[in-house]
Amino acid sequence: MLPEWVSSGVYVLDDECLMRLPERGDHETSTFPELAGEGKLLAYRNTGIWLTVNTPKDLRAAEEYLTAHPDFAPVPA
């Protein structure tokens, strides 16, 4: 586990947050600190594995991991 938290994954934003996002610049240094200061920003700390699939190489690695760990794969609906 890393000694620091990182922001990765999925954001769930309501209309208020979307309206407050800057047209230019970084929301993590503007909107998110503002929302946190107002008690309107929540987070979920994932202590499990995170599979990034941003590139074909990442996708292959994720497929290999899921093949080796079938219990980790999502159950089809």
C-alpha positions as CSV (number, residue, x, y, z in Angstrom):
1,M,0.0,0.0,0.0
2,L,1.2,3.5,-0.8
3,P,1.9,5.9,2.1
4,E,-0.1,8.6,0.3
5,W,-3.6,8.6,-1.2
6,V,-4.0,9.2,-4.9
7,S,-7.0,10.3,-6.8
8,S,-7.9,7.7,-9.4
9,G,-11.0,6.0,-10.8
10,V,-14.4,7.3,-11.1
11,Y,-16.0,10.6,-10.0
12,V,-19.7,11.0,-9.3
13,L,-20.6,14.6,-9.7
14,D,-23.9,16.4,-9.2
15,D,-25.0,19.5,-11.1
16,E,-23.7,21.9,-8.4
17,C,-20.2,20.4,-8.8
18,L,-20.3,20.5,-12.6
19,M,-21.3,24.1,-12.6
20,R,-18.3,24.9,-10.3
21,L,-15.7,23.2,-12.4
22,P,-13.2,25.6,-14.0
23,E,-13.2,26.1,-17.7
24,R,-9.4,26.1,-17.5
25,G,-7.1,24.8,-14.8
26,D,-7.2,21.9,-12.4
27,H,-10.3,21.0,-10.5
28,E,-8.2,19.2,-7.9
29,T,-6.6,22.4,-6.8
30,S,-9.8,24.6,-7.1
31,T,-13.2,23.0,-7.0
32,F,-12.4,19.9,-5.0
33,P,-10.7,21.8,-2.1
34,E,-13.6,24.2,-2.0
35,L,-16.2,21.4,-1.9
36,A,-14.1,19.6,0.8
37,G,-14.0,22.8,2.9
38,E,-17.8,22.9,2.7
39,G,-18.1,19.3,3.7
40,K,-19.5,18.4,0.3
41,L,-16.8,16.1,-1.0
42,L,-16.7,12.4,-0.1
43,A,-14.2,9.7,-1.0
44,Y,-14.0,5.9,-0.9
45,R,-10.7,4.4,0.0
46,N,-10.2,1.3,-2.0
47,T,-7.8,-1.1,-0.2
48,G,-8.0,-3.7,-3.0
49,I,-6.5,-3.9,-6.4
50,W,-7.1,-1.3,-9.0
51,L,-6.8,-2.4,-12.6
52,T,-6.0,0.5,-15.0
53,V,-6.9,-0.1,-18.7
54,N,-5.8,3.1,-20.3
55,T,-3.6,1.4,-23.0
56,P,-3.7,-1.9,-24.9
57,K,-0.8,-3.0,-22.7
58,D,-2.8,-2.3,-19.6
59,L,-5.8,-4.1,-21.0
60,R,-3.7,-7.2,-21.7
61,A,-2.3,-7.1,-18.1
62,A,-5.8,-6.8,-16.7
63,E,-7.0,-9.7,-18.8
64,E,-4.1,-11.8,-17.6
65,Y,-4.8,-10.8,-13.9
66,L,-8.5,-11.7,-14.3
67,T,-7.7,-15.0,-15.9
68,A,-5.3,-15.9,-13.1
69,H,-7.9,-14.6,-10.4
70,P,-11.3,-15.7,-11.7
71,D,-13.0,-14.8,-8.3
72,F,-12.1,-11.2,-8.8
73,A,-14.0,-10.9,-12.1
74,P,-17.4,-9.2,-12.0
75,V,-20.5,-11.5,-12.1
76,P,-22.5,-10.9,-15.3
77,A,-26.0,-9.4,-14.6
